Amino acid sequence: MSNRWPFIGRQGPLAAVHRALRSCTGAMIAGEAGVGKSRLAAEAAESLTGYCVVRALGTETAAMIPFGAFAHVLGGPPDGGENLLGWAARHLRTRAGQAPLLVVVDDAHRLDAASAALLHYLATRGEAALLVTVRTGEALPEPVAALWKEELVTRIELAPLTRDEVGQVLAAALRGDVAAETVRHLARVSEGNTLYLRELVHAGRGLGCLSEQGGQWRWRGELSMTTRLRELVSGRIGHLDPDEREVLELVAFGEPLGTDLLITMASAGAVERVEDRGLIVADGPGMRLGHPLYGEVVRGRCRTLRARRRLRTLAESLEASGMRGRDDLLRAAVWRLDSGSPADPRMLLVAAHLAWGRQDPHLAARLGRAAVEAGAGVEAVALLGQVLTILGDTGGAQEVLRRQGGPGATDPERAQHALALGVNLLWSGDTHEAGRVFEGAADTLTDPAWRQELLVYRGVADFLTGRLDHAGHTLNHARDLAPGTGHLAALESWVSAHSGRGARCVSVVERAMSDADAWRDRAPHALPVMLDARCAAHLFAGELADAARVAVQGTELAAPDLSVGGFGAYRAQVCRLRGDVAAAVRWCREDVVRLRARSPYLGRCLAELAHSAALLGDLDTARTALAEAGELAGCWDYTRQNVLLAKAWLTAADGDLDAAVTTALSMAADCPYQGYRMLALHDVVRMGAAHLAVAPLTELAGVVEGRFAQTCARHARAAADTDPPGLRAVAAEFESLDMILYAAEATAQEAAAYRRMGRGSAAKGAQTRAWALARRCPGVTTPALVELATPDLTPRQREIVQLAAAGLTNRQIADRLTLSMRTAANHLQAVYDKLGVNDRTEVARLLGTSF
């Protein structure tokens, strides 16, 4: 990594500085400390030519001396009676000679009065262009403030880097791809502050937290504070008196902290002083630290007993104030747990449910274990058993359930024990026994709500094992027992999405999410299941943008270890359909690292990685990924579908197209999930055996909702009938769905159909269009695309194509290339013949000026 930090994400402010220097006396760059003001000013000054640049720096030490900031460029006493400002300006002008003068002052808010007055003097007399930086929130010397108030300079507010800009900076600094989760983490911790970001990266690399894994840079572990970073942040915090320190420590351990609650624990005057310094800021009705790194430093200064005392104070104060909501209860329980002070068993149990409902199974496990140890009973044991199972510790979950000694005496206790035991069996791969446990327990209960919950879990077991009809029947039975719950809606969304009823799935999810507060804390599996179902519904309907958007929501859940995971596989599928298969590989690799080692959803991501790698010709990666995917995803029929799709394409990449078609047909014949069945049958069409898929795809078009299924069926019919116009229409439909890979393949099949019909000119035109589409799918090879070649143009013809695509007439092309107009026209006609097109407009559309 270079010592010079990349200058990225600041082109807009840089252009604004240049405009200000051209249009008026100069620019004032304002922003928070560390946001990159000095670097922007330096880059702006370096990019200017012809100026004599004088640089100055405002410091507390130099501010004690008149003209202290300019002492290094001023020499000799003023002439008798000479105005001091005129004397200083004369020295600067003499230094510049005949060149225009540019005065660059960093930290102008720290200037002494004379230096500040000199800047104003230079600006008002037009004797120099000014480029100054000031820190937002700091008091400015009056002459410096007057520069922008009197519009002598343009004030430019420099904001922190956005998340996307942080990602660009990291990629440039590390010279490689950076995992999206790492970008999010560093953007959040640095809050886009360039200085902090740079120091975090140096600290992460030095301590091994930030390293390259699988071709991507990733952050693993807790935030690391080097001595330099700690000193930088401590310097920003500054000196604190005891009352101010107390305020900052309470907020550091408790943020966001209600203002009224904070004032009951600390001096109101100290709270005001700390807020005035920007160390804490308002966050709705409460307060939080002015920067996340302040918390790392403040908490790091507290030894164990002091930290526990602060946490105990927070818990006791919140409890005394009368906890007004579930969030308050969760926070109080965590503070009790972290402080080592006694907590009510029921409070710990409720908090564990709340943590899991917020998709934080690791915190739920901590609280659940504490609740079990505190004697919270069967419900706590059952909750801990489920959480440990989802986290992959099936053995630990079994031990917890065995120690309980039995299912309990009441309906709720028996139901919860059965749910925990059944989930453990389900995740262990014993789906038949899991279903038996769910159904058997439901038959023994009288409480309709608990019977419904057990039947829903039974329906989930049926769904995961491919028994969608049974899952649907169980769902209907469960729905009749009691009002709907989050888990009931989740199962309905899954069944609907994979039965071809995408619109029904979306409707169910939207209705459930509108009332999420009513079920979230008691239905921890519902949210990830509904997001998974909605991804599938959008994907199978051909709504790629919506599928990608929901997949992002899935990847941004609090933890990757949930009831459903591997949302990166959906993002990869969207990228693959769009033709960006390299991006598909990146998304898969990112999720592969995030997911726990034995998760069935890790198998789904590995299968998609194998699929994409096979299309790119990376067969070693594809074989390795597919072998591991088969072992992991084989636990359930549901996660196995991606493996079967990938297997067909790896077989095709190995050159055995007949076997690949057989594999895809076999999958389609046995597949109970209608969307995946559609994909498998369409793969048969793409592999050149459309006649075998016409009938089943036509049937599926009446089952699976959306344009995608309809277009797949039309593709099969057109390919089987050797119908070039039909294939062209199908390609246009795929392109309108943003499925560029499929559009390229259909167009290539159109070209092949024309060739078989002996229509060479039409074949050339289709092949050129196919080539243009395939160019948007870099690196991809499929049976349909394998025969495509770059149009065979001479260097002179390429020049002429570029000029024609740019809109030049034949006369203009001839003049530019020193040709006769007839020669230019002849070359252009030869290009038309080779490409199978009729005019330059179509050339421009197909090839663009970059050709």
C-alpha positions, -999 to +999 in steps of 0.1 A: +000+000+000+014+034-010+022+059+017+003+085-003-034+080+003-056+079-028-073+111-037-107+098-047-143+110-043-133+146-043-134+155-080-166+176-074-151+198-046-118+200-066-137+214-096-155+238-073-122+251-060-109+256-096-141+275-105-138+297-074-102+306-082-112+315-118-143+335-109-133+354-077-104+360-053-103+324-041-119+296-021-124+287+016-126+250+022-146+243+054-151+209+071-146+188+102-112+178+114-097+150+093-122+152+065-095+160+039-095+198+037-057+200+036-054+173+009-080+190-013-062+224-010-029+207-018-043+189-048-059+221-061-027+240-057-006+213-074-030+212-103-027+249-111+001+261-134+017+295-137+011+306-101+037+315-075+024+296-045+030+307-009+020+283+018+012+291+054-001+271+084-021+284+113-009+270+146-016+278+183+022+286+187+025+308+157-007+326+167+012+342+196+034+362+172+022+389+147+024+375+112+036+342+128+020+321+101+040+340+074+073+345+093+091+320+070+084+343+039+087+377+054+121+394+060+135+427+069+118+455+088+092+477+072+103+511+057+098+540+080+061+547+084+052+519+060+018+502+067+025+468+081-001+451+059+014+468+029+049+458+040+038+421+042+019+422+009+050+438-008+072+409+004+048+384-010+044+402-043+082+405-047+085+368-041+060+361-069+078+384-095+057+386-126+037+354-118+002+356-102+003+350-065-016+322-048-016+321-010-026+288+005-033+288+042-041+256+061-061+259+094-068+296+089-090+295+120-058+294+141-042+325+125-029+354+145-047+387+141-021+402+118-019+372+095-057+371+093-058+408+084-032+402+057-054+377+040-083+402+040-060+429+027-047+408-002-083+398-011-098+433-010-069+448-031-069+418-055-032+413-050-034+375-046-057+345-050-065+328-017-070+292-009-077+287+028-090+258+050-110+262+082-125+238+107-163+237+109-175+247+144-143+267+153-144+304+159-128+323+130-107+354+133-129+383+121-109+391+090-110+354+079-148+352+085-152+384+065-136+367+035-167+347+028-193+369+044-182+397+021-181+372-008-144+378-014-139+340-016-163+311-022-170+289+008-169+252-001-183+228+025-163+195+024-185+166+035-172+133+048-169+105+022-200+085+014-200+048+017-195+043-020-165+068-019-151+049+011-152+017-010-135+034-039-107+048-016-102+014+000-100-004-033-074+021-045-054+021-013-053-017-010-050-022-047-077-049-047-113-058-043-127-050-008-156-070+006-188-050+008-192-059+045-157-045+052-166-013+033-198-009+054-178-015+086-150+009+079-175+035+066-195+033+097-166+034+121-147+062+103-179+081+094-162+090+061-134+108+079-104+104+056-078+107+084-095+081+106-101+058+076-064+059+067-053+051+103-079+023+106-065+007+075-029+010+087-040-004+121-060-032+106-031-043+083-005-040+111-025-061+135-038-086+110-075-077+113-075-065+076-061-090+052-067-105+018-087-137+017-100-154-014-091-124-036-109-099-014-098-076+015-118-084+046-119-071+082-121-098+108-124-093+146-128-063+168-118-028+160-081-023+165-066+009+179-030+016+173-011+040+195-011+066+167-049+063+162-056+064+199-034+096+202-052+112+173-086+106+187-075+115+223-062+148+209-096+155+194-114+147+227-090+169+246-089+175+284-119+165+304-127+174+340-141+146+362-178+156+355-172+157+318-154+124+318-184+108+336-207+121+309-186+108+281-182+074+297-219+070+304-227+079+267-198+057+255-213+026+273-249+035+268-254+053+235-278+063+223-288+076+257-319+096+265-311+132+274-334+131+305-319+098+317-283+111+312-290+142+333-303+121+362-269+103+362-245+133+356-242+170+360-264+189+336-237+216+332-211+189+322-236+175+297-239+209+281-201+215+280-194+182+264-222+188+238-208+223+231-174+207+223-191+183+198-180+152+218-217+142+221-244+151+197-282+149+197-297+118+182-334+122+182-345+124+218-312+111+230-274+117+228-247+097+211-209+102+208-197+127+182-177+100+165-177+062+169-139+062+176-145+084+206-162+054+222-132+031+215-109+055+233-132+063+262-141+027+269-105+017+265-095+041+293-119+024+317-105-005+337-128-035+345-143-023+378-149+013+365-166-001+333-188-024+354-197+005+377-208+026+347-228-002+332-245-009+366-254+028+369-269+027+334-290-004+342-302+009+376-311+043+363-330+030+333-349+006+355-357+033+380-370+056+353-396+030+344-387+012+312-410+024+285-405-002+258-390-034+247-358-017+236-353-004+271-357-038+286-332-053+262-306-026+269-311-029+307-306-067+305-274-064+285-260-038+309-269-060+338-252-090+321-221-070+311-217-054+346-219-087+364-248-075+385-278-097+394-307-097+369-342-111+370-344-144+352-376-134+334-360-101+323-331-121+308-355-145+290-375-117+275-344-099+264-331-130+247-363-132+227-359-095+218-323-100+207-333-129+185-362-110+170-337-084+160-317-110+141-288-111+166-285-148+175-251-144+192-266-119+218-297-141+221-275-170+230-256-150+257-288-138+272-305-172+268-276-190+286-278-164+314-315-170+317-311-207+319-284-204+346-307-179+365-335-205+365-358-192+339-371-227+331-382-247+301-388-217+279-353-204+283-339-239+276-360-242+245-350-208+232-313-215+239-316-248+221-330-233+190-305-204+189-275-228+194-289-250+165-292-220+142-256-210+151-244-245+141-239-259+175-263-288+172-244-308+198-245-280+223-282-276+217-288-313+223-268-311+256-289-282+268-322-300+259-310-332+276-301-313+308-337-300+309-348-336+316-382-335+299-407-315+278-424-298+307-460-299+321-479-271+303-489-267+267-464-238+262-436-258+278-443-289+257-446-269+225-414-250+231-394-281+239-408-299+208-399-269+186-363-268+199-359-305+195-375-306+160-354-276+148-323-295+160-333-326+141-341-305+110-307-288+109-290-321+116-305-335+084-331-358+100-360-341+084-384-371+087-379-373+124-382-335+128-416-336+110-427-364+133-417-345+164-436-313+153-468-332+143-467-355+173-465-326+197-492-307+180-516-336+184-511-335+222-518-299+227-551-281+233-539-245+229-547-235+193-519-209+190-492-234+200-507-261+178-506-236+149-469-228+156-460-265+156-479-272+124-461-242+107-428-258+117-440-291+103-449-272+070-413-258+069-399-293+072-421-304+043-411-274+022-374-279+028-377-316+017-396-307-015-431-317-004-447-284-013-482-300-016-480-313+019-466-279+031-496-262+015-521-285+032-504-281+065-504-243+060-542-243+054-548-264+085-526-241+106-543-210+092-577-223+105-565-227+141-557-191+151-550-156+138-519-155+116-484-151+131-451-140+116-440-176+111-473-185+094-468-156+069-433-167+063-442-202+054-470-189+031-445-166+014-421-195+008-447-219-006-462-191-028-429-181-042-419-216-052-453-226-065-451-199-091-474-174-073-449-145-070-475-118-066-491-137-038-457-140-021-450-103-023-485-094-010-481-117+020-447-103+029-458-067+025-489-073+047-469-091+073-441-065+074-467-037+079-475-053+113-440-066+121-439-050+156-467-074+166-448-106+158-410-098+154-400-107+190-417-141+190-411-151+153-373-149+149-373-170+117-399-150+099-379-120+086-351-140+069-376-165+054-398-138+040-368-120+025-356-153+009-391-159-005-394-125-019-360-127-036-371-159-053-404-145-063-388-114-079-361-135-096-386-161-111-408-132-123-378-116-141-378-086-118-340-084-113-338-050-098-363-059-071-346-092-065-312-075-060-327-049-037-343-075-014-311-095-015-292-065-002-317-063+027-309-099+035-271-094+034-275-064+057-293-082+085-276-080+118-258-114+115-252-139+087-259-169+110-297-169+107-325-194+099-320-185+062-287-171+048-266-169+017-284-139+002-252-134-018-263-163-040-293-142-052-271-112-058-249-135-078-278-149-098-289-114-107-254-105-118-251-137-139-283-131-157-272-095-164-240-109-179-216-097-152-205-131-141-172-119-126-194-098-102-214-130-095-182-147-084-173-118-061-207-119-044-204-156-038-169-154-024-181-127+000-209-148+014-188-179+015-165-162+039-193-147+060-214-179+065-206-205+091-187-236+080-215-262+079-245-241+069-267-255+041-269-220+028-231-220+024-237-248+001-261-227-019-235-199-023-208-224-032-231-239-059-236-205-074-199-199-073-194-232-092-220-222-117-205-188-124-169-202-125-180-228-150-194-201-173-160-182-170-141-214-179-125-216-144-131-253-141-108-260-112-127-235-090-160-248-103-152-285-094-139-277-060-168-254-051-194-279-065-180-308-045-182-289-012-216-275-022-230-309-028-220-321+007-234-290+025-265-283+005-276-320+003-291-317+037-324-304+021-340-306-013-344-268-012-307-259-010-298-287-034-315-270-064-286-246-070-262-276-069-281-294-096-282-263-119-244-258-114-237-295-121-253-292-155-232-262-165-200-277-152-207-308-173-213-285-203-181-267-196-163-300-196-175-305-231-201-332-226-232-313-238-254-344-241-247-353-204-254-317-194-288-318-211-296-351-194-286-336-160-308-305-165-338-326-178-334-350-148-334-321-124-365-306-140-383-339-139-378-343-101-379-306-091-409-296-069-399-259-069-415-244-100-390-215-105-360-238-103-377-262-127-382-234-151-345-225-149-335-261-155-357-265-186-346-232-200-310-243-196-319-272-219-329-246-245-297-227-240-277-259-245-293-265-279-320-291-271-350-269-272-373-295-287-371-314-254-382-284-233-411-269-254-440-288-238-429-285-202-420-249-205-453-241-222-470-257-193-449-239-168-458-205-184-493-211-171-480-219-136-452-194-129-463-158-129-444-131-147-427-123-180-397-145-174-416-178-177-435-166-207-403-155-225-386-189-216-415-207-232-414-186-263-376-191-265-381-228-265-407-227-292-387-204-315-355-223-311-372-257-317-390-243-348-358-226-362-377-193-362-352-164-365-378-136-361-391-154-331-357-157-316-350-120-323-383-111-305-373-133-276-338-117-274-355-082-273-377-094-245-348-108-225-329-075-230-358-056-217-357-077-186-320-069-183-311-105-189-282-097-212-267-132-212-299-148-223-305-121-249-270-127-264-276-165-265-310-161-282-295-137-308-266-162-314-292-189-320-310-165-344-277-162-364-273-200-364-308-204-377-302-180-405-270-198-415-289-231-416-314-215-439-287-202-462-294-166-455-258-153-450-265-116-449-292-120-422-269-143-403-241-117-403-265-091-389-277-114-362-241-125-354-230-089-351-259-081-327-251-113-307-215-102-305-224-068-293-246-083-265-220-109-256-194-081-253-215-070-223-210-105-207-171-105-205-154-138-202-186-159-205-187-190-227-218-210-233-228-234-261-248-207-279-220-181-277-190-203-285-191-197-322-193-159-319-162-140-332-153-104-332-163-088-366-134-091-389-126-054-398-094-039-411-077-011-391-089+014-417-124+001-415-123+003-377-112+040-379-141+047-403-166+029-380-155+050-351-160+082-370-193+071-385-206+060-350-196+095-337-219+110-363-195+123-390-207+124-426-188+107-454-173+140-465-161+147-429-146+112-426-128+117-459-114+150-449-103+137-415-085+106-429-073+123-461-093+100-484-116+106-513-152+107-504-158+076-527-131+057-509-146+065-475-181+055-488-167+022-502-150+014-469-182+021-450-203-001-473-178-029-468-183-026-431-221-028-436-217-060-456-194-076-430-217-067-401-250-073-419-264-038-412-278-011-435-267+023-420-244+041-396-271+045-370-272+008-365-234+006-365-234+031-337-260+013-318-243-021-321-207-011-316-205+023-301-176+047-305-154+025-282-153-002-309 
